[in-house]
């Protein structure tokens, strides 16, 4: 198998590909891990200036070479794993290129592709790469300890059969009426439509979709989405959404509701309101991955149990889970099949928002 085994003499070599998004966090986590070595920063040529500047800054921070020749970077000796932090529009093509080069791929969250056809192409490349021992992972919230504990409780039958799920994915650090909404402003680099196709659905929807699908233990078969711009000047000015309500149907007959958004609330005591409720045939369970809590309610026993845990850094946990999967040749908690299934739901959600109809997950309106 290619690139799956390392020793003290041959550490796992990492190529940091594009710093448009959260690549600095990847570098920070990976640099602390034994048996891992940051090799270089790379990107494609003809970049917009602010992405190139971010790449150069990242390379300088870690004392790494910076290459704008991706083929040459992938051919560097000792490269086993590539982390991608580019704009979403480049996720699909870069993922395919990395996988075909025989390198493990860690992608900066959803989406993995920007169209159904592109998603199919990424999935085909990932499946072929998997036959050679190559793995694809991505940042998601399923790996959070509270979600994993909820899943174990559900699998033990503690709430019966899951029938409904509610997920909140509301981050609390929106820009509000900040007047600097230019493409290269602080907020523009992360939210302006010149760089990003869509608003909060595309930024945070994958997290909510992934948790809902994972805890329900069933594929999503339909989606209906309503979007609006209610909180932030940059969303209103550019016609993107800062609040989304999603209704889901599942193959097991269950239903789901997701609320996704970015309201401005600097005084909020938590980083976000991110939690999930699952209702089963004999009880309910709640997992909150931004506050230190885990709550189980059992209707038959007439009791509830609350356990307190410290907030976990889900990005770091997802990176470490994928790193362990590569080093021990196991599947990550969420693999390429999960990631592409979530991407299809995300794309269908935008289709529903555009036509105002329920969309089935083959992409056709119901």
C-alpha positions as CSV (number, residue, x, y, z in Angstrom):
1,X,0.0,0.0,0.0
2,X,1.3,3.4,-0.9
3,X,2.2,5.9,1.8
4,X,0.4,4.1,4.7
5,X,3.4,2.9,6.7
6,X,6.0,5.2,8.4
7,X,8.8,4.6,10.8
8,X,11.0,6.7,13.0
9,X,13.5,6.9,10.1
10,X,10.7,7.7,7.6
11,X,8.2,10.1,9.1
12,X,4.9,10.8,7.4
13,X,5.5,13.7,5.1
14,X,2.8,16.4,4.7
15,X,2.3,18.8,1.9
16,X,0.2,21.8,2.8
17,X,-1.8,22.7,-0.3
18,X,-3.3,26.2,-0.3
19,X,-3.9,28.4,2.7
20,X,-7.1,30.1,1.6
21,X,-9.0,28.5,4.5
22,X,-7.9,26.7,7.7
23,X,-4.5,25.4,6.6
24,X,-2.7,27.1,9.5
25,X,-4.7,25.0,12.0
26,X,-3.8,21.9,10.1
27,X,-0.1,22.8,10.2
28,X,-0.3,23.6,14.0
29,X,-1.9,20.2,14.8
30,X,0.2,18.1,12.5
31,X,3.5,19.7,13.6
32,X,2.9,18.5,17.1
33,X,2.5,14.8,16.2
34,X,5.3,12.3,16.5
35,X,6.3,10.7,13.2
36,X,4.9,13.6,11.1
37,X,7.0,16.1,9.2
38,X,5.8,19.2,7.3
39,X,7.6,19.2,4.0
40,X,6.4,22.2,2.0
41,X,3.6,24.6,1.1
42,X,2.2,24.5,-2.4
43,X,-0.5,25.8,-4.7
44,X,-1.5,26.3,-8.3
45,X,-0.1,29.2,-10.3
46,X,-2.1,32.3,-11.2
47,X,-3.6,32.7,-7.7
48,X,-5.5,35.7,-6.5
49,X,-3.0,37.9,-4.5
50,X,-4.5,37.3,-1.0
51,X,-4.3,33.5,-1.4
52,X,-0.7,33.7,-2.6
53,X,0.1,36.0,0.4
54,X,-1.5,33.5,2.8
55,X,0.5,30.7,1.3
56,X,3.7,32.7,1.6
57,X,3.0,33.6,5.2
58,X,2.3,30.0,6.1
59,X,5.5,28.9,4.5
60,X,7.5,31.6,6.3
61,X,5.9,30.7,9.6
62,X,7.0,27.1,9.4
63,X,10.2,27.6,7.5
64,X,9.1,25.6,4.5
65,X,9.6,26.0,0.8
66,X,6.7,27.3,-1.2
67,X,6.0,25.9,-4.7
68,X,3.5,27.1,-7.3
69,X,4.1,24.0,-9.4
70,X,1.7,21.4,-8.0
71,X,3.0,18.5,-10.0
72,X,6.5,19.2,-8.8
73,X,5.2,19.5,-5.2
74,X,3.4,16.2,-5.3
75,X,6.6,14.6,-6.7
76,X,8.7,15.8,-3.8
77,X,10.4,12.9,-1.9
78,X,8.7,11.8,1.2
79,X,5.2,13.3,0.5
80,X,2.6,10.9,1.9
81,X,-0.3,13.1,2.9
82,X,-1.7,16.3,1.4
83,X,-3.9,18.7,3.3
84,X,-6.1,20.9,1.1
85,X,-7.3,24.4,2.4
86,X,-8.3,26.0,-0.9
87,X,-11.4,27.8,-2.0
88,X,-14.3,25.4,-2.3
89,X,-14.4,25.8,-6.1
90,X,-11.0,24.1,-6.2
91,X,-11.8,21.2,-3.8
92,X,-13.0,18.8,-6.4
93,X,-10.2,19.2,-9.0
94,X,-7.5,19.3,-6.3
95,X,-8.9,16.2,-4.6
96,X,-8.8,14.2,-7.8
97,X,-5.3,15.3,-8.6
98,X,-4.0,14.4,-5.1
99,X,-5.7,11.0,-5.1
100,X,-4.5,10.1,-8.6
101,X,-1.0,11.0,-7.4
102,X,-1.3,8.3,-4.7
103,X,-1.3,10.6,-1.7
104,X,-3.6,10.5,1.3
105,X,-5.9,13.5,1.3
106,X,-7.2,15.5,4.2
107,X,-9.8,18.1,3.0
108,X,-10.8,21.2,4.8
109,X,-14.5,20.2,5.4
110,X,-17.4,20.2,2.9
111,X,-18.1,20.6,0.1
112,X,-15.9,18.1,-1.7
113,X,-17.3,19.2,-5.0
114,X,-19.4,22.0,-6.6
115,X,-21.7,19.9,-8.8
116,X,-23.2,16.4,-8.8
117,X,-21.0,15.4,-11.8
118,X,-17.9,16.7,-10.0
119,X,-18.9,14.8,-6.9
120,X,-19.2,11.6,-8.9
121,X,-15.7,12.2,-10.3
122,X,-14.2,12.7,-6.8
123,X,-16.0,9.6,-5.5
124,X,-14.7,7.5,-8.4
125,X,-11.1,8.8,-7.8
126,X,-11.5,8.1,-4.1
127,X,-12.8,4.5,-4.6
128,X,-10.0,3.8,-7.0
129,X,-7.4,5.2,-4.6
130,X,-8.8,3.2,-1.8
131,X,-7.9,0.0,-3.6
132,X,-4.3,1.2,-3.3
133,X,-4.6,1.9,0.4
134,X,-5.1,5.7,-0.1
135,X,-7.5,7.4,2.2
136,X,-9.6,10.6,2.0
137,X,-10.7,12.4,5.1
138,X,-12.3,15.8,5.9
139,X,-13.1,18.0,8.8
140,X,-16.5,17.2,10.3
141,X,-18.2,17.2,13.7
142,X,-19.1,13.5,13.8
143,X,-15.8,12.8,15.6
144,X,-16.7,15.1,18.5
145,X,-16.8,13.1,21.8
146,X,-20.4,14.1,22.6
147,X,-21.6,12.9,19.2
148,X,-19.7,9.7,19.4
149,X,-21.2,9.0,22.9
150,X,-24.7,9.7,21.6
151,X,-24.1,7.3,18.7
152,X,-23.0,4.5,21.1
153,X,-26.1,5.1,23.2
154,X,-28.3,4.9,20.1
155,X,-26.6,1.8,18.9
156,X,-27.2,0.2,22.3
157,X,-30.9,0.8,21.8
158,X,-31.2,3.3,24.7
159,X,-33.7,5.5,22.8
160,X,-35.2,2.8,20.6
161,X,-35.3,3.4,16.9
162,X,-34.3,6.9,15.8
163,X,-37.3,8.6,14.2
164,X,-36.4,12.4,14.2
165,X,-33.3,14.5,14.5
166,X,-32.8,18.3,15.0
167,X,-29.4,19.9,14.5
168,X,-28.4,23.5,15.3
169,X,-25.3,24.8,13.6
170,X,-25.4,28.5,14.5
171,X,-22.0,30.1,14.8
172,X,-22.0,33.3,17.0
173,X,-19.3,35.4,15.3
174,X,-21.1,37.1,12.4
175,X,-19.9,40.5,11.1
176,X,-23.3,42.2,11.6
177,X,-23.3,45.6,10.1
178,X,-19.5,45.9,9.5
179,X,-19.2,48.3,6.7
180,X,-16.0,46.9,5.1
181,X,-17.4,44.2,2.9
182,X,-14.9,44.4,0.1
183,X,-13.5,41.1,-1.4
184,X,-10.2,41.5,0.4
185,X,-11.5,42.8,3.8
186,X,-11.3,40.6,6.9
187,X,-14.8,39.3,6.3
188,X,-14.6,39.4,2.5
189,X,-11.8,36.9,2.3
190,X,-14.1,34.4,4.1
191,X,-17.5,35.3,2.8
192,X,-17.5,37.3,-0.4
193,X,-19.1,35.6,-3.4
194,X,-16.1,36.5,-5.6
195,X,-14.3,33.7,-3.7
196,X,-17.1,31.5,-2.3
197,X,-20.2,30.1,-4.0
198,X,-23.0,30.4,-1.4
199,X,-23.2,31.5,2.2
200,X,-23.7,29.7,5.5
201,X,-25.3,26.6,4.0
202,X,-22.0,25.8,2.1
203,X,-19.8,27.0,5.0
204,X,-21.5,25.1,7.9
205,X,-24.2,22.9,6.3
206,X,-21.9,19.9,5.9
207,X,-21.4,19.7,9.6
208,X,-25.1,19.6,10.4
209,X,-25.8,17.2,7.5
210,X,-23.0,14.8,8.6
211,X,-24.1,14.7,12.2
212,X,-27.8,14.1,11.3
213,X,-27.0,11.3,8.9
214,X,-24.5,9.7,11.3
215,X,-26.8,9.6,14.3
216,X,-29.9,8.6,12.3
217,X,-27.9,5.7,10.8
218,X,-29.8,6.2,7.5
219,X,-29.3,7.8,4.1
220,X,-31.0,11.1,3.4
221,X,-33.5,10.7,0.6
222,X,-35.1,14.2,0.3
223,X,-34.4,17.8,1.3
224,X,-36.3,21.1,1.4
225,X,-34.4,24.3,2.1
226,X,-35.4,27.8,2.9
227,X,-32.7,30.5,3.0
228,X,-32.5,34.2,3.9
229,X,-30.1,37.1,4.8
230,X,-31.2,38.4,8.2
231,X,-28.1,39.3,10.2
232,X,-25.1,40.5,8.2
233,X,-24.5,43.3,5.8
234,X,-22.1,41.3,3.7
235,X,-24.7,38.6,3.1
236,X,-27.4,41.0,2.3
237,X,-25.3,43.0,-0.1
238,X,-24.1,39.9,-2.0
239,X,-27.3,37.9,-2.1
240,X,-26.0,35.0,0.0
241,X,-27.6,33.4,3.0
242,X,-26.8,33.8,6.7
243,X,-29.7,31.7,8.0
244,X,-30.9,28.4,6.6
245,X,-33.7,26.0,7.6
246,X,-33.5,22.5,6.2
247,X,-36.1,19.7,6.3
248,X,-34.8,16.2,5.6
249,X,-36.4,12.8,4.8
250,X,-34.5,9.6,5.6
251,X,-34.6,6.1,4.0
252,X,-35.7,4.6,7.3
253,X,-38.8,6.9,7.3
254,X,-37.4,9.3,9.8
255,X,-37.4,13.1,9.5
256,X,-34.9,15.8,10.3
257,X,-34.7,19.6,10.8
258,X,-31.4,21.6,10.5
259,X,-30.9,25.3,11.4
260,X,-27.7,26.8,10.0
261,X,-26.5,30.3,10.3
262,X,-24.1,33.1,11.4
263,X,-25.7,35.7,13.6
264,X,-23.5,38.3,15.2
265,X,-23.4,37.9,19.0
266,X,-20.0,38.9,20.5
267,X,-21.4,38.5,24.0
268,X,-22.5,34.9,23.5
269,X,-20.8,32.7,26.1
270,X,-20.0,30.0,23.6
271,X,-18.3,29.8,20.3
272,X,-21.6,28.6,18.7
273,X,-24.9,27.0,19.4
274,X,-24.1,23.6,17.9
275,X,-26.1,20.6,19.2
276,X,-28.2,17.7,18.1
277,X,-31.4,16.2,19.4
278,X,-32.4,12.7,18.3
279,X,-35.9,11.4,19.2
280,X,-36.4,7.6,19.3
281,X,-39.3,5.3,19.9
282,X,-38.5,5.0,23.6
283,X,-36.5,8.1,24.5
284,X,-34.4,11.0,23.3
285,X,-30.8,12.0,23.4
286,X,-29.0,15.4,23.2
287,X,-25.4,16.0,22.4
288,X,-23.9,19.5,22.6
289,X,-20.4,19.9,21.2
290,X,-19.9,23.5,22.1
291,X,-20.9,23.3,25.7
292,X,-19.5,20.7,28.1
293,X,-22.6,18.5,28.3
294,X,-24.1,15.2,27.4
295,X,-27.8,14.5,28.2
296,X,-29.7,11.2,27.9
297,X,-33.5,11.0,28.6
298,X,-35.2,7.6,28.9
299,X,-38.9,7.7,28.9
300,X,-39.4,4.2,30.1
301,X,-37.1,4.5,33.1
302,X,-38.3,8.1,33.8
303,X,-34.8,9.4,34.4
304,X,-32.1,11.5,32.7
305,X,-28.4,11.4,33.0
306,X,-26.1,14.4,32.4
307,X,-22.3,14.1,32.2
308,X,-20.0,17.0,31.9
309,X,-17.0,17.2,29.6
310,X,-14.8,20.0,28.5
311,X,-15.3,21.5,25.0
312,X,-13.3,19.6,22.4
313,X,-11.5,21.1,19.3
314,X,-13.4,19.2,16.6
315,X,-10.9,20.3,13.9
316,X,-8.0,18.8,15.8
317,X,-10.0,15.6,16.6
318,X,-10.8,15.1,12.9
319,X,-7.2,15.7,11.9
320,X,-6.0,13.2,14.6
321,X,-8.6,10.6,13.6
322,X,-7.5,10.8,10.0
323,X,-3.8,10.7,10.9
324,X,-4.4,7.6,13.0
325,X,-6.4,6.0,10.1
326,X,-3.4,6.6,7.8
327,X,-0.8,5.4,10.3
328,X,-2.7,2.2,11.3
329,X,-4.4,1.5,7.9
330,X,-8.0,1.7,9.2
331,X,-11.0,3.7,8.1
332,X,-11.5,7.2,9.5
333,X,-14.7,7.8,11.4
334,X,-16.1,9.4,8.2
335,X,-14.6,8.2,4.9
336,X,-14.9,9.2,1.3
337,X,-18.3,7.5,0.9
338,X,-19.7,9.5,3.8
339,X,-18.2,12.8,2.6
340,X,-19.6,12.5,-0.9
341,X,-23.0,11.5,0.4
342,X,-23.0,14.7,2.5
343,X,-21.8,16.7,-0.5
344,X,-24.8,15.5,-2.6
345,X,-27.2,16.6,0.2
346,X,-25.5,20.0,0.4
347,X,-25.8,20.5,-3.4
348,X,-29.4,19.3,-3.4
349,X,-30.1,21.8,-0.6
350,X,-29.1,24.7,-2.8
351,X,-31.1,23.3,-5.6
352,X,-34.2,23.2,-3.3
353,X,-33.5,26.8,-2.1
354,X,-33.4,27.9,-5.8
355,X,-36.6,26.2,-7.0
356,X,-38.6,26.2,-3.8
357,X,-39.3,22.5,-4.1
358,X,-38.5,19.3,-2.3
359,X,-35.5,17.7,-4.0
360,X,-34.8,14.0,-4.0
361,X,-31.2,12.9,-3.6
362,X,-30.9,11.8,-7.2
363,X,-31.0,15.6,-7.9
364,X,-34.5,15.6,-9.4
365,X,-37.4,17.6,-7.9
366,X,-40.0,15.5,-6.2
